[in-house]
Amino acid sequence: MKRLSMVFVILAVLLSDVMCAAVAYNYCDILWGIKYAGYSAPAYVAFFTAIPYAVGIIVCVILAICFKKKNG
């Protein structure tokens, strides 16, 4: 169970890194699109990309805690 707990901790860290990269990419893309291509979406829309990642991170952390408690 300890290994499974560590897998979910690592997965949560990786998800947070991917979340930061995805939000940064979408934010820059929207800003570039507003400036040069005439997009109408506001820049904060890029941060909606973080919602599924945040849910996944929370689930991974909860599972890691549960597996660590079962380990004793």
A tleap script that builds the chain and sets N, CA, C and O, in Angstrom:
source leaprc.protein.ff14SB
mol = sequence {
  NMET LYS ARG LEU SER MET VAL PHE VAL ILE
  LEU ALA VAL LEU LEU SER ASP VAL MET CYS
  ALA ALA VAL ALA TYR ASN TYR CYS ASP ILE
  LEU TRP GLY ILE LYS TYR ALA GLY TYR SER
  ALA PRO ALA TYR VAL ALA PHE PHE THR ALA
  ILE PRO TYR ALA VAL GLY ILE ILE VAL CYS
  VAL ILE LEU ALA ILE CYS PHE LYS LYS LYS
  ASN CGLY
}
set mol.1.N position { 0.809 -1.194 0.000 }
set mol.1.CA position { 0.000 0.000 0.000 }
set mol.1.C position { 0.863 1.273 0.000 }
set mol.1.O position { 0.447 2.316 -0.505 }
set mol.2.N position { 2.066 1.167 0.573 }
set mol.2.CA position { 2.924 2.350 0.623 }
set mol.2.C position { 3.353 2.762 -0.794 }
set mol.2.O position { 3.437 3.950 -1.104 }
set mol.3.N position { 3.619 1.774 -1.637 }
set mol.3.CA position { 4.005 2.098 -3.019 }
set mol.3.C position { 2.849 2.738 -3.770 }
set mol.3.O position { 3.041 3.679 -4.540 }
set mol.4.N position { 1.660 2.228 -3.544 }
set mol.4.CA position { 0.481 2.787 -4.195 }
set mol.4.C position { 0.243 4.222 -3.734 }
set mol.4.O position { -0.147 5.076 -4.529 }
set mol.5.N position { 0.474 4.480 -2.474 }
set mol.5.CA position { 0.357 5.842 -1.948 }
set mol.5.C position { 1.384 6.754 -2.617 }
set mol.5.O position { 1.066 7.885 -2.984 }
set mol.6.N position { 2.598 6.270 -2.773 }
set mol.6.CA position { 3.648 7.075 -3.402 }
set mol.6.C position { 3.352 7.314 -4.889 }
set mol.6.O position { 3.680 8.375 -5.420 }
set mol.7.N position { 2.742 6.345 -5.554 }
set mol.7.CA position { 2.371 6.514 -6.957 }
set mol.7.C position { 1.370 7.657 -7.105 }
set mol.7.O position { 1.480 8.463 -8.030 }
set mol.8.N position { 0.403 7.730 -6.206 }
set mol.8.CA position { -0.591 8.795 -6.289 }
set mol.8.C position { -0.001 10.154 -5.918 }
set mol.8.O position { -0.439 11.174 -6.449 }
set mol.9.N position { 0.966 10.188 -5.036 }
set mol.9.CA position { 1.646 11.447 -4.723 }
set mol.9.C position { 2.418 11.938 -5.948 }
set mol.9.O position { 2.352 13.116 -6.298 }
set mol.10.N position { 3.138 11.043 -6.588 }
set mol.10.CA position { 3.891 11.404 -7.793 }
set mol.10.C position { 2.944 11.832 -8.905 }
set mol.10.O position { 3.222 12.789 -9.629 }
set mol.11.N position { 1.829 11.127 -9.040 }
set mol.11.CA position { 0.848 11.485 -10.053 }
set mol.11.C position { 0.253 12.871 -9.793 }
set mol.11.O position { 0.014 13.629 -10.733 }
set mol.12.N position { 0.017 13.200 -8.539 }
set mol.12.CA position { -0.507 14.530 -8.198 }
set mol.12.C position { 0.500 15.616 -8.550 }
set mol.12.O position { 0.120 16.673 -9.055 }
set mol.13.N position { 1.774 15.368 -8.289 }
set mol.13.CA position { 2.817 16.353 -8.622 }
set mol.13.C position { 2.927 16.516 -10.142 }
set mol.13.O position { 3.038 17.636 -10.641 }
set mol.14.N position { 2.897 15.411 -10.868 }
set mol.14.CA position { 2.965 15.493 -12.330 }
set mol.14.C position { 1.744 16.218 -12.908 }
set mol.14.O position { 1.872 17.015 -13.838 }
set mol.15.N position { 0.575 15.940 -12.356 }
set mol.15.CA position { -0.626 16.629 -12.816 }
set mol.15.C position { -0.537 18.131 -12.563 }
set mol.15.O position { -0.991 18.929 -13.384 }
set mol.16.N position { 0.042 18.515 -11.435 }
set mol.16.CA position { 0.165 19.953 -11.156 }
set mol.16.C position { 1.116 20.621 -12.147 }
set mol.16.O position { 0.879 21.752 -12.573 }
set mol.17.N position { 2.189 19.925 -12.513 }
set mol.17.CA position { 3.116 20.479 -13.498 }
set mol.17.C position { 2.466 20.603 -14.876 }
set mol.17.O position { 2.634 21.614 -15.558 }
set mol.18.N position { 1.728 19.577 -15.277 }
set mol.18.CA position { 1.035 19.610 -16.567 }
set mol.18.C position { -0.041 20.689 -16.558 }
set mol.18.O position { -0.250 21.368 -17.563 }
set mol.19.N position { -0.721 20.847 -15.432 }
set mol.19.CA position { -1.742 21.885 -15.314 }
set mol.19.C position { -1.134 23.266 -15.530 }
set mol.19.O position { -1.686 24.086 -16.262 }
set mol.20.N position { -0.001 23.518 -14.893 }
set mol.20.CA position { 0.655 24.828 -15.052 }
set mol.20.C position { 1.042 25.075 -16.501 }
set mol.20.O position { 0.864 26.179 -17.016 }
set mol.21.N position { 1.572 24.051 -17.159 }
set mol.21.CA position { 1.974 24.204 -18.558 }
set mol.21.C position { 0.771 24.436 -19.463 }
set mol.21.O position { 0.822 25.283 -20.355 }
set mol.22.N position { -0.305 23.695 -19.245 }
set mol.22.CA position { -1.491 23.833 -20.090 }
set mol.22.C position { -2.143 25.199 -19.915 }
set mol.22.O position { -2.532 25.831 -20.897 }
set mol.23.N position { -2.263 25.655 -18.681 }
set mol.23.CA position { -2.880 26.960 -18.436 }
set mol.23.C position { -2.006 28.076 -19.009 }
set mol.23.O position { -2.522 29.017 -19.613 }
set mol.24.N position { -0.701 27.981 -18.828 }
set mol.24.CA position { 0.196 29.003 -19.368 }
set mol.24.C position { 0.125 29.051 -20.896 }
set mol.24.O position { 0.104 30.130 -21.487 }
set mol.25.N position { 0.088 27.887 -21.524 }
set mol.25.CA position { -0.003 27.841 -22.987 }
set mol.25.C position { -1.315 28.457 -23.468 }
set mol.25.O position { -1.321 29.270 -24.393 }
set mol.26.N position { -2.419 28.071 -22.842 }
set mol.26.CA position { -3.718 28.608 -23.249 }
set mol.26.C position { -3.820 30.109 -22.971 }
set mol.26.O position { -4.413 30.850 -23.755 }
set mol.27.N position { -3.249 30.546 -21.871 }
set mol.27.CA position { -3.278 31.975 -21.541 }
set mol.27.C position { -2.513 32.784 -22.590 }
set mol.27.O position { -2.994 33.812 -23.068 }
set mol.28.N position { -1.326 32.311 -22.937 }
set mol.28.CA position { -0.525 33.026 -23.946 }
set mol.28.C position { -1.199 32.978 -25.309 }
set mol.28.O position { -1.162 33.954 -26.058 }
set mol.29.N position { -1.812 31.850 -25.632 }
set mol.29.CA position { -2.490 31.700 -26.916 }
set mol.29.C position { -3.681 32.651 -27.010 }
set mol.29.O position { -3.912 33.261 -28.054 }
set mol.30.N position { -4.437 32.777 -25.913 }
set mol.30.CA position { -5.591 33.679 -25.928 }
set mol.30.C position { -5.124 35.125 -26.013 }
set mol.30.O position { -5.708 35.922 -26.747 }
set mol.31.N position { -4.071 35.472 -25.266 }
set mol.31.CA position { -3.577 36.850 -25.330 }
set mol.31.C position { -3.058 37.193 -26.721 }
set mol.31.O position { -3.281 38.293 -27.225 }
set mol.32.N position { -2.357 36.231 -27.339 }
set mol.32.CA position { -1.864 36.458 -28.685 }
set mol.32.C position { -3.032 36.584 -29.653 }
set mol.32.O position { -3.019 37.423 -30.554 }
set mol.33.N position { -4.039 35.743 -29.458 }
set mol.33.CA position { -5.211 35.790 -30.342 }
set mol.33.C position { -5.994 37.074 -30.198 }
set mol.33.O position { -6.508 37.602 -31.184 }
set mol.34.N position { -6.094 37.586 -28.976 }
set mol.34.CA position { -6.804 38.850 -28.768 }
set mol.34.C position { -6.053 39.981 -29.473 }
set mol.34.O position { -6.656 40.846 -30.109 }
set mol.35.N position { -4.737 39.953 -29.346 }
set mol.35.CA position { -3.932 41.052 -29.887 }
set mol.35.C position { -3.868 41.022 -31.421 }
set mol.35.O position { -3.998 42.057 -32.074 }
set mol.36.N position { -3.664 39.817 -31.990 }
set mol.36.CA position { -3.393 39.745 -33.422 }
set mol.36.C position { -4.518 39.148 -34.260 }
set mol.36.O position { -4.686 39.524 -35.420 }
set mol.37.N position { -5.293 38.224 -33.693 }
set mol.37.CA position { -6.295 37.540 -34.505 }
set mol.37.C position { -7.718 38.003 -34.209 }
set mol.37.O position { -8.648 37.610 -34.913 }
set mol.38.N position { -7.903 38.819 -33.195 }
set mol.38.CA position { -9.213 39.355 -32.901 }
set mol.38.C position { -10.153 38.407 -32.171 }
set mol.38.O position { -11.369 38.513 -32.325 }
set mol.39.N position { -9.611 37.472 -31.371 }
set mol.39.CA position { -10.473 36.598 -30.576 }
set mol.39.C position { -11.305 37.442 -29.630 }
set mol.39.O position { -10.899 38.535 -29.235 }
set mol.40.N position { -12.471 36.929 -29.271 }
set mol.40.CA position { -13.317 37.684 -28.365 }
set mol.40.C position { -13.339 37.110 -26.956 }
set mol.40.O position { -13.965 37.698 -26.074 }
set mol.41.N position { -12.680 35.986 -26.715 }
set mol.41.CA position { -12.678 35.378 -25.382 }
set mol.41.C position { -11.743 36.153 -24.459 }
set mol.41.O position { -10.636 36.513 -24.859 }
set mol.42.N position { -12.177 36.411 -23.233 }
set mol.42.CA position { -11.292 37.084 -22.288 }
set mol.42.C position { -10.187 36.140 -21.808 }
set mol.42.O position { -10.322 34.920 -21.897 }
set mol.43.N position { -9.118 36.704 -21.309 }
set mol.43.CA position { -7.958 35.900 -20.934 }
set mol.43.C position { -8.238 34.950 -19.775 }
set mol.43.O position { -7.611 33.895 -19.681 }
set mol.44.N position { -9.176 35.309 -18.884 }
set mol.44.CA position { -9.434 34.428 -17.741 }
set mol.44.C position { -10.055 33.091 -18.159 }
set mol.44.O position { -10.100 32.160 -17.355 }
set mol.45.N position { -10.524 32.985 -19.376 }
set mol.45.CA position { -11.089 31.732 -19.864 }
set mol.45.C position { -10.019 30.639 -19.870 }
set mol.45.O position { -10.337 29.463 -19.690 }
set mol.46.N position { -8.770 31.013 -20.073 }
set mol.46.CA position { -7.684 30.033 -20.062 }
set mol.46.C position { -7.570 29.338 -18.718 }
set mol.46.O position { -7.146 28.184 -18.653 }
set mol.47.N position { -7.941 30.019 -17.651 }
set mol.47.CA position { -7.832 29.433 -16.320 }
set mol.47.C position { -8.904 28.384 -16.055 }
set mol.47.O position { -8.794 27.617 -15.098 }
set mol.48.N position { -9.943 28.340 -16.891 }
set mol.48.CA position { -10.925 27.260 -16.770 }
set mol.48.C position { -10.301 25.915 -17.110 }
set mol.48.O position { -10.835 24.873 -16.732 }
set mol.49.N position { -9.176 25.925 -17.820 }
set mol.49.CA position { -8.451 24.701 -18.133 }
set mol.49.C position { -7.960 24.017 -16.858 }
set mol.49.O position { -7.784 22.798 -16.839 }
set mol.50.N position { -7.743 24.769 -15.819 }
set mol.50.CA position { -7.195 24.230 -14.573 }
set mol.50.C position { -8.208 23.421 -13.777 }
set mol.50.O position { -7.814 22.621 -12.928 }
set mol.51.N position { -9.496 23.605 -14.023 }
set mol.51.CA position { -10.515 22.949 -13.207 }
set mol.51.C position { -10.419 21.419 -13.255 }
set mol.51.O position { -10.395 20.798 -12.193 }
set mol.52.N position { -10.362 20.780 -14.430 }
set mol.52.CA position { -10.250 19.309 -14.430 }
set mol.52.C position { -8.943 18.819 -13.805 }
set mol.52.O position { -8.919 17.787 -13.134 }
set mol.53.N position { -7.872 19.555 -14.025 }
set mol.53.CA position { -6.603 19.173 -13.419 }
set mol.53.C position { -6.675 19.261 -11.892 }
set mol.53.O position { -6.176 18.383 -11.188 }
set mol.54.N position { -7.295 20.320 -11.391 }
set mol.54.CA position { -7.419 20.482 -9.942 }
set mol.54.C position { -8.244 19.361 -9.326 }
set mol.54.O position { -7.918 18.873 -8.244 }
set mol.55.N position { -9.299 18.956 -10.000 }
set mol.55.CA position { -10.110 17.829 -9.509 }
set mol.55.C position { -9.271 16.558 -9.474 }
set mol.55.O position { -9.328 15.803 -8.504 }
set mol.56.N position { -8.499 16.318 -10.518 }
set mol.56.CA position { -7.633 15.140 -10.556 }
set mol.56.C position { -6.576 15.157 -9.469 }
set mol.56.O position { -6.282 14.122 -8.870 }
set mol.57.N position { -5.998 16.332 -9.205 }
set mol.57.CA position { -4.991 16.456 -8.152 }
set mol.57.C position { -5.610 16.183 -6.797 }
set mol.57.O position { -5.018 15.489 -5.971 }
set mol.58.N position { -6.796 16.723 -6.560 }
set mol.58.CA position { -7.469 16.494 -5.278 }
set mol.58.C position { -7.785 15.025 -5.085 }
set mol.58.O position { -7.599 14.496 -3.989 }
set mol.59.N position { -8.260 14.351 -6.125 }
set mol.59.CA position { -8.551 12.913 -6.035 }
set mol.59.C position { -7.278 12.127 -5.746 }
set mol.59.O position { -7.290 11.222 -4.912 }
set mol.60.N position { -6.191 12.455 -6.417 }
set mol.60.CA position { -4.920 11.757 -6.181 }
set mol.60.C position { -4.425 11.944 -4.752 }
set mol.60.O position { -3.939 10.997 -4.133 }
set mol.61.N position { -4.545 13.154 -4.229 }
set mol.61.CA position { -4.103 13.415 -2.856 }
set mol.61.C position { -4.972 12.645 -1.860 }
set mol.61.O position { -4.457 12.070 -0.901 }
set mol.62.N position { -6.276 12.633 -2.084 }
set mol.62.CA position { -7.169 11.889 -1.186 }
set mol.62.C position { -6.851 10.403 -1.224 }
set mol.62.O position { -6.803 9.754 -0.180 }
set mol.63.N position { -6.632 9.856 -2.416 }
set mol.63.CA position { -6.289 8.434 -2.524 }
set mol.63.C position { -4.943 8.135 -1.865 }
set mol.63.O position { -4.784 7.101 -1.216 }
set mol.64.N position { -3.990 9.024 -2.029 }
set mol.64.CA position { -2.687 8.817 -1.404 }
set mol.64.C position { -2.808 8.802 0.115 }
set mol.64.O position { -2.171 7.986 0.781 }
set mol.65.N position { -3.620 9.696 0.663 }
set mol.65.CA position { -3.824 9.727 2.109 }
set mol.65.C position { -4.529 8.459 2.586 }
set mol.65.O position { -4.168 7.888 3.615 }
set mol.66.N position { -5.534 8.027 1.832 }
set mol.66.CA position { -6.268 6.804 2.205 }
set mol.66.C position { -5.354 5.588 2.185 }
set mol.66.O position { -5.388 4.772 3.105 }
set mol.67.N position { -4.551 5.461 1.161 }
set mol.67.CA position { -3.658 4.306 1.064 }
set mol.67.C position { -2.567 4.365 2.132 }
set mol.67.O position { -2.129 3.325 2.624 }
set mol.68.N position { -2.130 5.559 2.490 }
set mol.68.CA position { -1.118 5.688 3.527 }
set mol.68.C position { -1.693 5.304 4.885 }
set mol.68.O position { -1.006 4.676 5.691 }
set mol.69.N position { -2.956 5.675 5.150 }
set mol.69.CA position { -3.593 5.314 6.417 }
set mol.69.C position { -3.831 3.810 6.506 }
set mol.69.O position { -3.713 3.227 7.583 }
set mol.70.N position { -4.166 3.175 5.376 }
set mol.70.CA position { -4.370 1.728 5.379 }
set mol.70.C position { -3.059 0.969 5.604 }
set mol.70.O position { -3.048 -0.169 6.076 }
set mol.71.N position { -1.962 1.632 5.254 }
set mol.71.CA position { -0.645 1.013 5.443 }
set mol.71.C position { -0.300 0.923 6.923 }
set mol.71.O position { 0.376 -0.012 7.351 }
set mol.72.N position { -0.756 1.876 7.690 }
set mol.72.CA position { -0.557 1.820 9.129 }
set mol.72.C position { 0.493 2.677 9.601 }
set mol.72.O position { 0.761 2.721 10.802 }
savepdb mol mol.pdb
quit
